[in-house]
């Protein structure tokens, strides 16, 4: 009986940590997303910032938090798998310019 209760508490803690990590991911992304959605150059908006940025940051925050949770619990294989998934999400985010500065917000040369 005690092990089932312990497993339930561990699962609940894992879910809570994943939600907290997703919220932290959104908080980190919010300044970038707000600038991209409110318009940068001549009021132009970038909806790709919203469509790609939100899922990447939600999944990235939850994955990072769960990887840390697995490391704290000394679960090395799941932690390595989660870190590999986090690396893939980061590569996807930088590849599609979700985690970098939006192109419209970058400083342009003298013609601007």
Long-range contacts (C-beta under 8 A, 24 or more apart in sequence): 10-73, 13-69, 14-66, 14-69, 17-65, 17-66, 17-68, 17-69, 18-62, 18-65, 18-66, 19-62, 20-65, 21-61, 21-62, 21-63, 21-64, 21-65, 21-66, 22-58, 22-59, 22-61, 22-62, 22-65, 23-61, 24-61, 24-65, 25-57, 25-58, 25-59, 25-60, 25-61, 25-62, 25-64, 26-54, 26-57, 26-58, 26-61, 28-57, 28-61, 29-53, 29-54, 29-57, 32-99, 32-101, 32-102, 35-102, 35-105, 36-102, 36-104, 36-105, 40-102, 40-104, 40-105, 41-104, 41-105, 44-104, 46-102, 46-103, 46-104, 48-96, 48-98, 49-98, 49-102, 52-93, 52-96, 52-98, 53-93, 53-98, 56-89, 56-92, 56-93, 56-98, 56-99, 57-93, 57-98, 59-89, 60-86, 60-89, 60-90, 60-93, 63-89
